[in-house]
Amino acid sequence: MTAYRIRSSRGFGRLTALETSSVCDSLTTNLPHPIMQYPSLPFPPSTNLYPPAATVLKYLQIYAAHFDLGKLIRFNTRVQPDRVG
């Protein structure tokens, strides 16, 4: 399976805003991290129950690196809808 991503990096859909907005620096998730984590790679034990967005982004980057998922993601790729019929 290959994932396609229009942006040039892994992370949230609004990565550019996340990286550049001071408002986003203070955002936290509305779900506890045990619900968000993948069973194959838990968040570190010291993670806040409701982690900030930057912590979740780091977790996703670690997950992708740990399972070598970069080779399955095509960055800077726009997927066009298929117009059959």
NUGU-477241 format. One record per residue: residue in one letter; x, y negated, z of N, C-alpha, C in turn. Coordinates in steps of 0.001 Angstrom, whole numbers, padded with zeros to 6 digits, always signed. Layout:
aXYZXYZXYZ...
This chain:
m+000832+001159+000000+000000+000000+000000+000886-001234+000000t+000479-002244-000725+001185-003519-000758+000238-004619-000333a+000695-005492+000551-000086-006658+000964+000404-007862+000176y-000508-008717-000227-000158-009919-000969-000466-011137-000120r+000450-012068-000102+000298-013267+000726+000713-014488-000074i-000168-015481-000107+000116-016684-000879+001227-017521-000242r+001388-017427+001050+002429-018198+001748+003776-017479+001649s+004819-018191+002064+006168-017648+001930+006671-016953+003190s+005808-016755+004195+006264-016105+005417+005133-015335+006078r+005502-014473+007037+004508-013724+007804+003914-014636+008865g+002745-014291+009326+002171-015037+010434+000725-015404+010208f+000303-016456+010844-001083-016876+010778-001409-017465+009420g-002686-017449+009093-003130-018033+007838-002823-019509+007722r-002758-020216+008817-002479-021652+008819-001068-021902+009356l-000113-021131+008908+001246-021201+009432+001831-022601+009314t+001634-023259+008200+002211-024584+008019+001697-025533+009096a+000388-025536+009340-000180-026390+010374+000345-025993+011742l+000486-024704+011983+000974-024227+013274+002378-024730+013540e+003206-024729+012526+004593-025124+012713+004771-026638+012832t+003863-027415+012276+004083-028849+012212+003179-029665+013119s+002152-029089+013682+001195-029850+014463+001475-029740+015958s+001585-030884+016636+001794-030852+018078+000543-030367+018801v-000631-030504+018170-001868-030005+018762-001805-028487+018896c-001278-027818+017901-001215-026357+017918-000246-025822+018967d+000697-026639+019384+001652-026188+020397+000960-025782+021688s-000190-026395+021976-000872-026117+023236-001989-025082+023100l-002229-024567+021907-003307-023592+021710-002952-022244+022331t-003942-021613+022919-003789-020253+023401-004893-019412+022773t-004712-018125+022805-005709-017236+022221-006952-017186+023097n-008039-016730+022514-009263-016568+023303-009534-015093+023603l-008556-014260+023331-008627-012829+023649-007398-012439+024461p-007544-011568+025431-006364-011110+026153-005467-010268+025232h-004180-010402+025422-003251-009720+024513-003418-008205+024455p-003849-007492+025519-004033-006048+025359-005072-005686+024284i-006011-006583+024036-007008-006326+022987-006424-006595+021600m-005512-007567+021508-004938-007954+020214-003784-007069+019759q-003122-006411+020690-001902-005688+020320-002192-004412+019545y-001200-004004+018780-001269-002727+018075-000839-001627+019044p-001505-000476+019031-001148+000596+019970+000307+001047+019844s+000868+000948+018667+002227+001434+018440+003315+000474+018924l+002926-000755+019300+003914-001714+019800+003219-002729+020702p+003219-002468+022009+002548-003399+022922+003318-004712+023067f+002623-005744+023524+003285-006994+023895+004224-006702+025062p+005278-007487+025238+006140-007302+026407+005333-007467+027700p+005694-006758+028767+004938-006824+030025+004829-008234+030605s+005782-009083+030329+005777-010440+030895+004880-011418+030126t+004218-010961+029059+003379-011838+028242+002172-012328+029035n+001884-013627+028920+000678-014174+029551-000539-013426+029032l-001549-013269+029876-002752-012556+029461-003371-013186+028216y-003410-014508+028164-003888-015253+026993-002691-016022+026441p-001919-015392+025567-000662-016003+025127-000879-017191+024190p+000093-018098+024155+000021-019192+023200+000220-018672+021769a-000198-019477+020818-000118-019086+019407+001303-018711+018998a+002291-019443+019489+003685-019151+019126+004111-017760+019580t+003604-017304+020722+003924-015964+021222+003304-014893+020322v+002079-015131+019886+001417-014170+018997+002147-014120+017654l+002545-015259+017143+003303-015299+015886+004600-014510+016029k+005323-014720+017119+006573-013983+017356+006308-012478+017431y+005223-012086+018114+004844-010673+018205+004623-010089+016809l+003898-010810+015949+003642-010317+014588+004934-010195+013788q+005849-011136+013975+007141-011063+013285+007960-009871+013778i+007948-009637+015078+008666-008483+015647+008045-007182+015150y+006731-007126+015120+006035-005931+014645+006425-005628+013191a+006381-006645+012351+006726-006458+010934+008171-005991+010778a+009072-006564+011549+010478-006157+011474+010675-004740+012019h+010026-004428+013135+010168-003119+013773+009747-001983+012830f+008681-002198+012083+008174-001168+011182+008573-001414+009723d+009504-002329+009507+010050-002617+008173+008929-002889+007156l+007998-003735+007540+006840-004008+006682+007125-005052+005613g+008231-005764+005739+008566-006793+004755+008605-006274+003332k+009037-005043+003163+009117-004472+001817+007739-004218+001210l+006700-004236+002049+005340-003983+001572+004539-005264+001360i+005151-006409+001620+004448-007680+001500+005048-008473+000345r+004217-008958-000532+004655-009799-001647+004287-011238-001311f+005292-012024-000897+005058-013405-000518+004963-014291-001755n+004421-015483-001570+004254-016448-002661+003511-015839-003843t+002509-015030-003551+001752-014336-004592+000275-014638-004444r-000310-015158-005482-001736-015442-005491-002442-014258-006184v-003497-013762-005564-004259-012656-006122-005501-013236-006779q-005674-012934-008053-006818-013434-008803-007968-012438-008709p-009190-012937-008609-010329-012013-008566-010468-011256-009878d-010895-010023-009759-011122-009194-010942-012546-009450-011438r-012668-009848-012663-013993-010166-013223-014400-009080-014218v-014890-007980-013682-015310-006858-014502-016760-007098-014934g-017017-006828-016217-018394-006897-016718-018784-008197-017142
